[in-house]
Amino acid sequence: MIARPLDLDAVLAFIRIVELGSFTLAAEALQTTQAGISLKLKRLEERLGCRLVERTPRHVELSAKGAAFLEHARELLAVHDRALGAFAQARQRLTIGISDHVAGPELPALIARMNAQDPQLLIEIRIGSSGELLQSFDRRELDTVIVRLHAGRNDGELLAEERFGWFAAPTWQHRAGEPLPLATMAEPCGVRALAARLLDEARMPWTEVFVGGGVAAVTAAVMAGLGVAALAPRMLPFGAVDVGARLGLPELPRLPVLLHTRVGEGRPRAALEALSVAFRSVVRS
């Protein structure tokens, strides 16, 4: 008797549940419902005759047999993708611009998630300021951009809202009576403009002591003890401290991250959905 083959959609659902740690996020990534994802997993477990995932109120965990099956599941999908790729006429290309204030240390994992979604997709990513990337998008040089809210625009899909703070090195001390030393990105930078406006409105003297060409340079200046920077916590290495409350600095609002895209459907859209869901999970954590 020939064994009934596994449902590849169910295998993919299982992998996404494990990678994202959530039925809800897996459903978003695969553009289906949570009930649909649960049904696929149930049928896969019934086909294999074992429980693959242990469900708890807060998260999901692999069972022992689920952990053993995970590697085989990934190999199965990889073989499937290679078989399809052998007959593909050409790689499709997806060009994405990501704001330097958005592309954090998780970027390699996010790129890997997109590649896992579609290994045959040619992905091009550019990092820059939100304003520059939006101009490139409007000139149709980029298919998609992920940026901070930019003055004069109210379009785009809201991906997440992220907390910001005033960060400094753990040993840094503000000298009484002196303007607040700021490390910023070069103009035009929306976060720099916001920080300056809030300090001016609060009538708090400040001076620019470092201008970086990217968030990595600003972070390095902060950890070198040059001063304070307005940054998202996930951008900073372990040990940086939020000095806003101690210094009485104005509270920074949660800043939105917006997706602008002209990608409608097909393989590039599926990869973009995987990136969007993964990014949401990063900002929520």
C-alpha positions in Angstrom: 0.0 0.0 0.0 1.4 3.4 -1.0 1.5 5.9 1.9 -0.5 9.1 1.5 1.8 12.0 0.8 2.2 14.9 3.2 0.3 18.2 2.5 3.0 20.7 1.7 0.8 23.6 2.8 0.4 22.0 6.2 4.1 21.5 6.5 4.7 25.1 5.6 2.1 26.2 8.2 4.0 24.1 10.9 7.3 25.7 10.0 5.9 29.3 10.2 4.2 28.5 13.6 7.6 27.4 14.9 9.6 30.3 13.4 7.2 33.0 14.5 6.1 31.4 17.8 2.5 32.3 17.2 -0.5 30.9 15.3 -1.7 34.5 14.7 1.6 35.7 13.2 1.8 32.5 11.1 -1.7 33.2 9.8 -0.7 36.7 8.8 2.5 35.5 7.1 0.6 33.0 5.0 -2.4 35.4 4.4 -4.9 33.1 6.0 -6.9 32.8 9.2 -5.8 31.5 12.6 -8.5 28.8 12.3 -7.1 27.8 9.0 -3.6 27.5 10.4 -4.8 25.4 13.3 -6.7 23.1 11.0 -3.6 22.5 8.8 -1.5 21.7 11.8 -4.2 19.4 13.2 -4.3 17.4 9.9 -0.6 17.2 9.7 -0.4 15.9 13.3 -3.1 13.3 12.5 -1.2 12.3 9.3 2.0 11.8 11.3 0.2 10.3 14.3 1.8 12.5 16.9 1.6 16.0 18.5 4.1 18.4 17.0 3.3 21.6 19.0 2.4 22.1 22.6 0.1 25.0 23.0 0.1 27.3 26.0 -1.9 30.5 26.7 1.1 32.7 26.0 3.2 30.9 23.4 3.8 27.7 21.5 6.5 25.1 22.0 7.8 22.2 20.0 7.1 18.8 21.3 10.0 16.3 21.2 8.6 14.7 18.0 8.0 18.2 16.6 11.6 19.1 17.1 12.6 15.9 15.4 10.3 16.5 12.4 11.3 20.2 12.0 14.6 19.5 10.1 12.8 17.0 7.8 10.1 19.6 7.2 12.5 22.2 6.1 14.4 19.8 3.9 11.1 18.7 2.3 10.2 22.3 1.4 13.7 23.1 0.2 13.6 20.1 -2.2 10.2 21.3 -3.4 11.5 24.9 -4.0 14.5 23.6 -5.9 12.3 21.4 -8.1 10.1 24.4 -9.0 13.2 26.7 -9.4 14.6 24.3 -12.0 11.8 25.2 -14.3 11.7 28.9 -13.5 12.5 31.1 -16.5 14.1 33.9 -14.6 14.4 35.2 -11.0 11.9 37.8 -10.1 13.4 40.9 -8.5 12.1 42.8 -5.4 13.8 46.1 -4.6 13.2 47.4 -1.0 14.4 50.6 0.7 14.5 50.5 4.5 15.1 53.6 6.7 18.3 53.5 8.7 16.1 54.3 11.8 14.1 51.1 11.0 16.8 48.6 9.8 18.1 47.4 13.2 20.3 44.4 14.2 17.4 42.0 13.3 17.9 42.8 9.5 19.9 39.6 8.7 17.1 37.5 10.3 14.4 39.4 8.4 16.3 38.9 5.1 16.7 35.2 5.9 12.9 35.0 6.5 12.2 36.5 3.1 14.7 34.1 1.5 13.0 31.2 3.2 9.7 32.3 1.9 11.0 32.3 -1.7 14.7 31.2 -2.3 14.3 32.0 -6.0 13.4 35.7 -5.5 16.2 38.2 -6.1 16.1 40.6 -3.2 17.7 44.0 -3.4 17.8 46.1 -0.2 18.9 49.7 0.1 19.4 51.6 3.4 18.9 55.4 3.6 17.0 58.2 5.1 13.2 58.1 4.9 13.0 61.2 2.8 15.6 59.9 0.2 13.9 56.5 0.0 10.5 58.0 -0.5 11.8 60.1 -3.4 13.3 57.0 -4.9 10.0 55.2 -4.5 8.1 58.0 -6.1 10.6 57.9 -9.1 9.8 54.1 -9.3 13.3 53.2 -8.5 12.2 51.1 -5.6 9.2 48.6 -5.4 8.7 49.1 -1.7 10.0 51.3 1.1 9.7 50.8 4.9 10.2 54.2 6.5 9.3 56.5 9.5 6.5 59.0 9.1 7.6 61.7 6.8 6.4 65.3 6.9 3.9 66.2 4.2 2.8 62.6 3.6 -0.1 60.7 5.1 -0.1 57.6 2.9 1.4 54.2 3.5 0.4 51.1 5.5 1.1 51.3 9.3 3.3 48.3 10.2 4.0 49.2 13.9 4.6 52.0 16.3 7.9 52.0 18.1 9.0 53.5 21.4 11.9 55.9 21.5 14.0 57.2 24.3 17.0 59.4 25.2 19.9 57.1 25.5 23.4 57.5 26.8 26.4 55.3 27.9 26.0 53.9 31.5 28.9 56.0 32.7 27.9 59.2 31.0 27.1 62.2 33.2 25.6 65.5 32.2 27.6 68.5 33.4 25.4 70.9 35.2 24.8 74.2 33.5 25.9 73.0 30.1 23.7 72.5 27.0 22.6 68.9 26.5 25.1 67.3 24.1 23.3 65.5 21.3 24.5 62.8 18.8 22.3 62.8 15.7 22.0 61.7 12.2 22.7 64.1 9.4 19.9 66.3 8.0 17.3 65.6 6.7 16.4 63.2 9.5 12.9 63.2 10.9 14.0 61.8 14.3 16.6 64.5 14.6 14.1 67.2 13.7 11.6 65.8 16.3 14.2 65.7 19.1 15.3 69.3 18.4 11.7 70.6 18.3 10.8 68.9 21.6 13.9 70.3 23.3 13.3 73.8 22.0 9.6 73.7 23.0 10.7 72.6 26.5 13.3 75.5 26.5 16.1 73.0 27.2 19.5 74.2 25.8 21.2 71.6 23.6 24.2 71.4 21.2 25.1 69.0 18.5 28.4 67.2 19.3 28.3 64.4 16.8 26.7 63.9 13.4 26.6 60.3 12.0 25.9 59.0 8.5 23.8 56.2 10.0 22.3 54.9 13.2 25.3 52.6 13.7 27.6 55.7 13.8 25.3 57.5 16.2 25.1 54.4 18.5 28.9 54.2 18.5 29.1 57.9 19.6 26.6 57.3 22.4 28.5 54.3 23.7 31.7 56.2 23.5 30.2 58.7 26.0 29.9 61.7 23.7 26.4 62.5 24.7 22.7 61.6 24.3 20.7 60.4 21.3 17.0 59.8 20.5 16.9 56.2 19.4 14.7 53.1 19.6 15.9 50.7 22.3 16.4 47.8 19.9 19.1 49.9 18.0 21.4 50.1 21.0 23.8 47.5 22.5 23.2 46.0 25.9 24.1 48.5 28.6 22.8 51.7 27.1 20.5 53.6 29.5 17.5 55.8 29.0 18.4 59.1 30.8 15.2 61.0 29.8 13.5 60.8 33.2 16.6 61.5 35.2 17.4 64.6 33.2 13.8 65.8 32.9 13.9 65.6 29.1 10.6 65.8 27.1 8.9 62.5 26.5 9.4 61.1 22.9 6.3 59.8 21.2 5.9 56.3 19.8 6.9 56.7 16.1 5.2 54.9 13.3 6.8 52.6 10.8 5.1 52.7 7.4 5.1 50.4 4.4 4.8 52.0 0.9 4.6 49.5 -1.9 3.3 49.0 -5.4 3.8 45.2 -5.3 0.3 43.8 -5.8 0.4 40.0 -5.8 2.5 36.9 -6.6 5.8 35.7 -5.2 7.2 39.2 -4.4 4.1 40.0 -2.5 4.3 36.8 -0.5 7.9 37.5 0.5 7.0 41.1 1.4 4.2 39.8 3.6 6.7 37.5 5.4 9.0 40.5 5.9 6.1 42.6 7.3 4.9 40.0 9.7 8.4 39.3 10.9 9.1 43.0 11.4 5.9 43.4 13.4 7.0 40.6 15.7 10.4 42.2 16.2 8.9 45.6 17.2 6.3 44.0 19.5 8.9 41.9 21.4 
